């Protein structure tokens, strides 16, 4: 698998039963970023 797209989103850190408690909001595609520029997403 090759990762080549960065998406920026906003979410409250409150998680209930493995799901975000509040809506997650998509902010933008990070066209100026590469996957190496950002830390990995941990769940």
Buried (B, 14 or more C-beta within 10 A) or exposed (E): EEEEEBEEEEEEEEEEEEEEEEEEEEEEEBEEEEEEEEEEEEE
